[in-house]
Each structure stands twice: as C-alpha cells, then as structure tokens.
Amino acid sequence: MEFSNYLIMMQSAQGAEANQGSQFLSIIMLVAMFFALYFLMIRPQKNQEKSDAAMRETLQIGDEIVTAGGIMGRVVTLRDDSIVIETGADRIKIRVTRTSIITNITASEKMIANKQAALDAAKAKKIADKENKNNKK
C-alpha cells in the first residue's frame, strides 16, 4: 500500500511541474505574439502616420493633391486646419480639412524624378568607368 501511495504522489508532483512549465511557456508565447504584433502592425502604422503628417505640413500653394474622397485639385489657400483647393476646368474652389489629404501629387512626382535622375547618374557613371577601363587597356 505504501508503494502505491508513493507512486500516486510522484505522479501528481510531476503533473504539477508540467503544469507550471506549460503556464510559463504560455506566458512566453503571449509576450512573443505581442512583440510580433507590435513590429509587424503597430510600428509601421505609426511611421506611416508620421510621414502623412509631414506631407500635410509641407504643402505649398500650387501643389496638386488628392483627398480621401478622391477629389483632385490644386492648393490655392493654406490655413491652419484647412486648405482651399481649385478643381476642374471651371475652377471650382472647395475647402477641405488637412487630414482629408491623402496624396501630394506634386511632391510624389518630384521624388520620382529625383530617384530617376539619381539612377540615370549612376548608370552614366558606371558606363564612364567601364569606358575608362577599356581605354586604359
């Protein structure tokens, strides 16, 4: 009888240790999932919000923009919380909030043109270097 009681007590002790280990593993997995969620979703979203706010702050008169409603226009007047845009051939003026601006087309085109110019310069330099090597031979 004593040996069977001893076996039962050993099995229950092993079960308690396994239970504590699985609880610890569950906590570790929960923390790991939180970090993965932060780095995959929350952090990129905050970076995008910062870049959108910077784009809205750097708007200038004459920039072409697109609003969240899909209205395209040219900036005519800048105010603290709103801007006035001019749309269409009949020059209708619409007042919209800064937060409704999704894209600054003018800035995007400038950025694309700058990237293209940098690529063209790199290609020209590569060709010139290649020609210099051929001339030295």
mmCIF file of the C-alpha atoms, coordinates in Angstrom:
data_MODEL
# 
_entry.id   MODEL 
# 
loop_
_atom_site.group_PDB 
_atom_site.id 
_atom_site.type_symbol 
_atom_site.label_atom_id 
_atom_site.label_alt_id 
_atom_site.label_comp_id 
_atom_site.label_asym_id 
_atom_site.label_entity_id 
_atom_site.label_seq_id 
_atom_site.pdbx_PDB_ins_code 
_atom_site.Cartn_x 
_atom_site.Cartn_y 
_atom_site.Cartn_z 
_atom_site.occupancy 
_atom_site.B_iso_or_equiv 
_atom_site.pdbx_formal_charge 
_atom_site.auth_seq_id 
_atom_site.auth_comp_id 
_atom_site.auth_asym_id 
_atom_site.auth_atom_id 
_atom_site.pdbx_PDB_model_num 
ATOM 1   C CA . MET A 1 1   ? 0.000   0.000  0.000   1.00 0.00 ? 1   MET A CA 1 
ATOM 2   C CA . GLU A 1 2   ? 2.715   2.437  0.840   1.00 0.00 ? 2   GLU A CA 1 
ATOM 3   C CA . PHE A 1 3   ? 4.442   1.961  -2.512  1.00 0.00 ? 3   PHE A CA 1 
ATOM 4   C CA . SER A 1 4   ? 1.260   2.677  -4.470  1.00 0.00 ? 4   SER A CA 1 
ATOM 5   C CA . ASN A 1 5   ? 0.676   5.855  -2.414  1.00 0.00 ? 5   ASN A CA 1 
ATOM 6   C CA . TYR A 1 6   ? 4.245   6.875  -3.155  1.00 0.00 ? 6   TYR A CA 1 
ATOM 7   C CA . LEU A 1 7   ? 3.670   6.361  -6.914  1.00 0.00 ? 7   LEU A CA 1 
ATOM 8   C CA . ILE A 1 8   ? 0.486   8.425  -6.813  1.00 0.00 ? 8   ILE A CA 1 
ATOM 9   C CA . MET A 1 9   ? 2.264   11.259 -5.018  1.00 0.00 ? 9   MET A CA 1 
ATOM 10  C CA . MET A 1 10  ? 5.131   11.190 -7.567  1.00 0.00 ? 10  MET A CA 1 
ATOM 11  C CA . GLN A 1 11  ? 2.731   11.317 -10.495 1.00 0.00 ? 11  GLN A CA 1 
ATOM 12  C CA . SER A 1 12  ? 0.846   14.270 -9.010  1.00 0.00 ? 12  SER A CA 1 
ATOM 13  C CA . ALA A 1 13  ? 4.133   16.122 -8.375  1.00 0.00 ? 13  ALA A CA 1 
ATOM 14  C CA . GLN A 1 14  ? 5.241   15.534 -11.956 1.00 0.00 ? 14  GLN A CA 1 
ATOM 15  C CA . GLY A 1 15  ? 1.864   16.788 -13.188 1.00 0.00 ? 15  GLY A CA 1 
ATOM 16  C CA . ALA A 1 16  ? 2.242   19.991 -11.161 1.00 0.00 ? 16  ALA A CA 1 
ATOM 17  C CA . GLU A 1 17  ? 5.735   20.597 -12.580 1.00 0.00 ? 17  GLU A CA 1 
ATOM 18  C CA . ALA A 1 18  ? 4.476   20.036 -16.121 1.00 0.00 ? 18  ALA A CA 1 
ATOM 19  C CA . ASN A 1 19  ? 1.557   22.381 -15.463 1.00 0.00 ? 19  ASN A CA 1 
ATOM 20  C CA . GLN A 1 20  ? 3.920   25.131 -14.261 1.00 0.00 ? 20  GLN A CA 1 
ATOM 21  C CA . GLY A 1 21  ? 6.131   24.623 -17.306 1.00 0.00 ? 21  GLY A CA 1 
ATOM 22  C CA . SER A 1 22  ? 3.182   24.876 -19.689 1.00 0.00 ? 22  SER A CA 1 
ATOM 23  C CA . GLN A 1 23  ? 1.967   28.051 -17.939 1.00 0.00 ? 23  GLN A CA 1 
ATOM 24  C CA . PHE A 1 24  ? 5.434   29.591 -18.284 1.00 0.00 ? 24  PHE A CA 1 
ATOM 25  C CA . LEU A 1 25  ? 5.533   28.590 -21.959 1.00 0.00 ? 25  LEU A CA 1 
ATOM 26  C CA . SER A 1 26  ? 2.093   30.147 -22.496 1.00 0.00 ? 26  SER A CA 1 
ATOM 27  C CA . ILE A 1 27  ? 3.235   33.441 -20.987 1.00 0.00 ? 27  ILE A CA 1 
ATOM 28  C CA . ILE A 1 28  ? 6.361   33.439 -23.168 1.00 0.00 ? 28  ILE A CA 1 
ATOM 29  C CA . MET A 1 29  ? 4.278   32.759 -26.291 1.00 0.00 ? 29  MET A CA 1 
ATOM 30  C CA . LEU A 1 30  ? 1.861   35.575 -25.376 1.00 0.00 ? 30  LEU A CA 1 
ATOM 31  C CA . VAL A 1 31  ? 4.735   38.040 -24.942 1.00 0.00 ? 31  VAL A CA 1 
ATOM 32  C CA . ALA A 1 32  ? 6.310   36.898 -28.222 1.00 0.00 ? 32  ALA A CA 1 
ATOM 33  C CA . MET A 1 33  ? 2.991   37.373 -30.041 1.00 0.00 ? 33  MET A CA 1 
ATOM 34  C CA . PHE A 1 34  ? 2.668   40.891 -28.617 1.00 0.00 ? 34  PHE A CA 1 
ATOM 35  C CA . PHE A 1 35  ? 6.148   41.828 -29.867 1.00 0.00 ? 35  PHE A CA 1 
ATOM 36  C CA . ALA A 1 36  ? 5.409   40.341 -33.284 1.00 0.00 ? 36  ALA A CA 1 
ATOM 37  C CA . LEU A 1 37  ? 2.143   42.306 -33.447 1.00 0.00 ? 37  LEU A CA 1 
ATOM 38  C CA . TYR A 1 38  ? 3.956   45.492 -32.473 1.00 0.00 ? 38  TYR A CA 1 
ATOM 39  C CA . PHE A 1 39  ? 6.747   45.135 -35.041 1.00 0.00 ? 39  PHE A CA 1 
ATOM 40  C CA . LEU A 1 40  ? 4.519   43.906 -37.863 1.00 0.00 ? 40  LEU A CA 1 
ATOM 41  C CA . MET A 1 41  ? 1.482   46.169 -37.448 1.00 0.00 ? 41  MET A CA 1 
ATOM 42  C CA . ILE A 1 42  ? 1.649   48.971 -34.895 1.00 0.00 ? 42  ILE A CA 1 
ATOM 43  C CA . ARG A 1 43  ? 5.149   50.341 -35.603 1.00 0.00 ? 43  ARG A CA 1 
ATOM 44  C CA . PRO A 1 44  ? 4.758   50.577 -39.412 1.00 0.00 ? 44  PRO A CA 1 
ATOM 45  C CA . GLN A 1 45  ? 1.373   52.250 -38.968 1.00 0.00 ? 45  GLN A CA 1 
ATOM 46  C CA . LYS A 1 46  ? 2.854   54.893 -36.667 1.00 0.00 ? 46  LYS A CA 1 
ATOM 47  C CA . ASN A 1 47  ? 5.679   55.539 -39.143 1.00 0.00 ? 47  ASN A CA 1 
ATOM 48  C CA . GLN A 1 48  ? 3.112   55.952 -41.934 1.00 0.00 ? 48  GLN A CA 1 
ATOM 49  C CA . GLU A 1 49  ? 1.102   58.402 -39.799 1.00 0.00 ? 49  GLU A CA 1 
ATOM 50  C CA . LYS A 1 50  ? 4.253   60.451 -39.164 1.00 0.00 ? 50  LYS A CA 1 
ATOM 51  C CA . SER A 1 51  ? 5.107   60.612 -42.861 1.00 0.00 ? 51  SER A CA 1 
ATOM 52  C CA . ASP A 1 52  ? 1.497   61.578 -43.719 1.00 0.00 ? 52  ASP A CA 1 
ATOM 53  C CA . ALA A 1 53  ? 1.570   64.378 -41.128 1.00 0.00 ? 53  ALA A CA 1 
ATOM 54  C CA . ALA A 1 54  ? 4.891   65.623 -42.515 1.00 0.00 ? 54  ALA A CA 1 
ATOM 55  C CA . MET A 1 55  ? 3.437   65.609 -46.045 1.00 0.00 ? 55  MET A CA 1 
ATOM 56  C CA . ARG A 1 56  ? 0.438   67.656 -44.901 1.00 0.00 ? 56  ARG A CA 1 
ATOM 57  C CA . GLU A 1 57  ? 2.674   70.163 -43.125 1.00 0.00 ? 57  GLU A CA 1 
ATOM 58  C CA . THR A 1 58  ? 4.889   70.702 -46.175 1.00 0.00 ? 58  THR A CA 1 
ATOM 59  C CA . LEU A 1 59  ? 2.034   71.525 -48.550 1.00 0.00 ? 59  LEU A CA 1 
ATOM 60  C CA . GLN A 1 60  ? 2.598   74.620 -50.639 1.00 0.00 ? 60  GLN A CA 1 
ATOM 61  C CA . ILE A 1 61  ? 0.359   76.774 -52.799 1.00 0.00 ? 61  ILE A CA 1 
ATOM 62  C CA . GLY A 1 62  ? 0.241   75.273 -56.277 1.00 0.00 ? 62  GLY A CA 1 
ATOM 63  C CA . ASP A 1 63  ? 0.687   71.644 -55.203 1.00 0.00 ? 63  ASP A CA 1 
ATOM 64  C CA . GLU A 1 64  ? -1.679  69.126 -56.764 1.00 0.00 ? 64  GLU A CA 1 
ATOM 65  C CA . ILE A 1 65  ? -3.340  66.911 -54.157 1.00 0.00 ? 65  ILE A CA 1 
ATOM 66  C CA . VAL A 1 66  ? -5.854  64.085 -53.837 1.00 0.00 ? 66  VAL A CA 1 
ATOM 67  C CA . THR A 1 67  ? -8.354  63.982 -50.969 1.00 0.00 ? 67  THR A CA 1 
ATOM 68  C CA . ALA A 1 68  ? -9.747  60.927 -49.214 1.00 0.00 ? 68  ALA A CA 1 
ATOM 69  C CA . GLY A 1 69  ? -12.946 61.351 -51.231 1.00 0.00 ? 69  GLY A CA 1 
ATOM 70  C CA . GLY A 1 70  ? -10.992 61.163 -54.479 1.00 0.00 ? 70  GLY A CA 1 
ATOM 71  C CA . ILE A 1 71  ? -11.186 64.863 -55.326 1.00 0.00 ? 71  ILE A CA 1 
ATOM 72  C CA . MET A 1 72  ? -8.128  66.080 -57.202 1.00 0.00 ? 72  MET A CA 1 
ATOM 73  C CA . GLY A 1 73  ? -7.195  69.730 -57.117 1.00 0.00 ? 73  GLY A CA 1 
ATOM 74  C CA . ARG A 1 74  ? -4.546  72.404 -56.830 1.00 0.00 ? 74  ARG A CA 1 
ATOM 75  C CA . VAL A 1 75  ? -3.879  74.144 -53.483 1.00 0.00 ? 75  VAL A CA 1 
ATOM 76  C CA . VAL A 1 76  ? -4.988  77.789 -53.574 1.00 0.00 ? 76  VAL A CA 1 
ATOM 77  C CA . THR A 1 77  ? -5.038  78.846 -49.908 1.00 0.00 ? 77  THR A CA 1 
ATOM 78  C CA . LEU A 1 78  ? -3.396  77.365 -46.827 1.00 0.00 ? 78  LEU A CA 1 
ATOM 79  C CA . ARG A 1 79  ? -4.856  77.722 -43.344 1.00 0.00 ? 79  ARG A CA 1 
ATOM 80  C CA . ASP A 1 80  ? -4.011  76.090 -40.020 1.00 0.00 ? 80  ASP A CA 1 
ATOM 81  C CA . ASP A 1 81  ? -6.607  73.312 -40.110 1.00 0.00 ? 81  ASP A CA 1 
ATOM 82  C CA . SER A 1 82  ? -7.973  73.527 -43.647 1.00 0.00 ? 82  SER A CA 1 
ATOM 83  C CA . ILE A 1 83  ? -6.987  74.375 -47.192 1.00 0.00 ? 83  ILE A CA 1 
ATOM 84  C CA . VAL A 1 84  ? -8.835  75.639 -50.239 1.00 0.00 ? 84  VAL A CA 1 
ATOM 85  C CA . ILE A 1 85  ? -8.347  73.704 -53.452 1.00 0.00 ? 85  ILE A CA 1 
ATOM 86  C CA . GLU A 1 86  ? -9.309  74.532 -57.007 1.00 0.00 ? 86  GLU A CA 1 
ATOM 87  C CA . THR A 1 87  ? -10.760 71.694 -59.074 1.00 0.00 ? 87  THR A CA 1 
ATOM 88  C CA . GLY A 1 88  ? -11.668 71.160 -62.686 1.00 0.00 ? 88  GLY A CA 1 
ATOM 89  C CA . ALA A 1 89  ? -11.592 73.388 -65.727 1.00 0.00 ? 89  ALA A CA 1 
ATOM 90  C CA . ASP A 1 90  ? -14.278 75.683 -64.339 1.00 0.00 ? 90  ASP A CA 1 
ATOM 91  C CA . ARG A 1 91  ? -12.050 76.428 -61.298 1.00 0.00 ? 91  ARG A CA 1 
ATOM 92  C CA . ILE A 1 92  ? -14.489 75.488 -58.544 1.00 0.00 ? 92  ILE A CA 1 
ATOM 93  C CA . LYS A 1 93  ? -12.994 76.147 -55.112 1.00 0.00 ? 93  LYS A CA 1 
ATOM 94  C CA . ILE A 1 94  ? -13.541 73.665 -52.296 1.00 0.00 ? 94  ILE A CA 1 
ATOM 95  C CA . ARG A 1 95  ? -12.462 73.966 -48.672 1.00 0.00 ? 95  ARG A CA 1 
ATOM 96  C CA . VAL A 1 96  ? -11.207 70.692 -47.151 1.00 0.00 ? 96  VAL A CA 1 
ATOM 97  C CA . THR A 1 97  ? -9.505  69.740 -43.908 1.00 0.00 ? 97  THR A CA 1 
ATOM 98  C CA . ARG A 1 98  ? -5.792  68.945 -43.941 1.00 0.00 ? 98  ARG A CA 1 
ATOM 99  C CA . THR A 1 99  ? -6.449  65.471 -42.541 1.00 0.00 ? 99  THR A CA 1 
ATOM 100 C CA . SER A 1 100 ? -8.501  64.539 -45.604 1.00 0.00 ? 100 SER A CA 1 
ATOM 101 C CA . ILE A 1 101 ? -5.467  64.922 -47.898 1.00 0.00 ? 101 ILE A CA 1 
ATOM 102 C CA . ILE A 1 102 ? -4.130  61.531 -48.932 1.00 0.00 ? 102 ILE A CA 1 
ATOM 103 C CA . THR A 1 103 ? -1.510  62.302 -51.588 1.00 0.00 ? 103 THR A CA 1 
ATOM 104 C CA . ASN A 1 104 ? 0.554   65.269 -52.679 1.00 0.00 ? 104 ASN A CA 1 
ATOM 105 C CA . ILE A 1 105 ? 0.970   64.521 -56.388 1.00 0.00 ? 105 ILE A CA 1 
ATOM 106 C CA . THR A 1 106 ? 3.479   67.311 -56.958 1.00 0.00 ? 106 THR A CA 1 
ATOM 107 C CA . ALA A 1 107 ? 5.807   66.082 -54.196 1.00 0.00 ? 107 ALA A CA 1 
ATOM 108 C CA . SER A 1 108 ? 5.429   62.481 -55.375 1.00 0.00 ? 108 SER A CA 1 
ATOM 109 C CA . GLU A 1 109 ? 6.357   63.446 -58.922 1.00 0.00 ? 109 GLU A CA 1 
ATOM 110 C CA . LYS A 1 110 ? 9.387   65.392 -57.675 1.00 0.00 ? 110 LYS A CA 1 
ATOM 111 C CA . MET A 1 111 ? 10.505  62.442 -55.577 1.00 0.00 ? 111 MET A CA 1 
ATOM 112 C CA . ILE A 1 112 ? 10.128  60.046 -58.516 1.00 0.00 ? 112 ILE A CA 1 
ATOM 113 C CA . ALA A 1 113 ? 12.018  62.459 -60.801 1.00 0.00 ? 113 ALA A CA 1 
ATOM 114 C CA . ASN A 1 114 ? 14.847  62.767 -58.248 1.00 0.00 ? 114 ASN A CA 1 
ATOM 115 C CA . LYS A 1 115 ? 15.111  58.981 -57.932 1.00 0.00 ? 115 LYS A CA 1 
ATOM 116 C CA . GLN A 1 116 ? 15.152  58.597 -61.697 1.00 0.00 ? 116 GLN A CA 1 
ATOM 117 C CA . ALA A 1 117 ? 17.845  61.283 -62.026 1.00 0.00 ? 117 ALA A CA 1 
ATOM 118 C CA . ALA A 1 118 ? 19.954  59.502 -59.395 1.00 0.00 ? 118 ALA A CA 1 
ATOM 119 C CA . LEU A 1 119 ? 19.561  56.196 -61.251 1.00 0.00 ? 119 LEU A CA 1 
ATOM 120 C CA . ASP A 1 120 ? 20.487  57.832 -64.561 1.00 0.00 ? 120 ASP A CA 1 
ATOM 121 C CA . ALA A 1 121 ? 23.565  59.434 -62.982 1.00 0.00 ? 121 ALA A CA 1 
ATOM 122 C CA . ALA A 1 122 ? 24.628  56.082 -61.512 1.00 0.00 ? 122 ALA A CA 1 
ATOM 123 C CA . LYS A 1 123 ? 24.215  54.387 -64.901 1.00 0.00 ? 123 LYS A CA 1 
ATOM 124 C CA . ALA A 1 124 ? 26.214  57.140 -66.640 1.00 0.00 ? 124 ALA A CA 1 
ATOM 125 C CA . LYS A 1 125 ? 28.986  56.827 -64.068 1.00 0.00 ? 125 LYS A CA 1 
ATOM 126 C CA . LYS A 1 126 ? 29.057  53.068 -64.498 1.00 0.00 ? 126 LYS A CA 1 
ATOM 127 C CA . ILE A 1 127 ? 29.327  53.425 -68.281 1.00 0.00 ? 127 ILE A CA 1 
ATOM 128 C CA . ALA A 1 128 ? 32.054  56.069 -67.944 1.00 0.00 ? 128 ALA A CA 1 
ATOM 129 C CA . ASP A 1 129 ? 34.032  53.844 -65.552 1.00 0.00 ? 129 ASP A CA 1 
ATOM 130 C CA . LYS A 1 130 ? 33.699  50.933 -67.948 1.00 0.00 ? 130 LYS A CA 1 
ATOM 131 C CA . GLU A 1 131 ? 34.938  53.074 -70.858 1.00 0.00 ? 131 GLU A CA 1 
ATOM 132 C CA . ASN A 1 132 ? 37.887  54.335 -68.782 1.00 0.00 ? 132 ASN A CA 1 
ATOM 133 C CA . LYS A 1 133 ? 38.898  50.745 -68.018 1.00 0.00 ? 133 LYS A CA 1 
ATOM 134 C CA . ASN A 1 134 ? 38.682  49.861 -71.725 1.00 0.00 ? 134 ASN A CA 1 
ATOM 135 C CA . ASN A 1 135 ? 40.760  52.902 -72.695 1.00 0.00 ? 135 ASN A CA 1 
ATOM 136 C CA . LYS A 1 136 ? 43.499  52.046 -70.185 1.00 0.00 ? 136 LYS A CA 1 
ATOM 137 C CA . LYS A 1 137 ? 43.933  48.574 -71.666 1.00 0.00 ? 137 LYS A CA 1 
# 
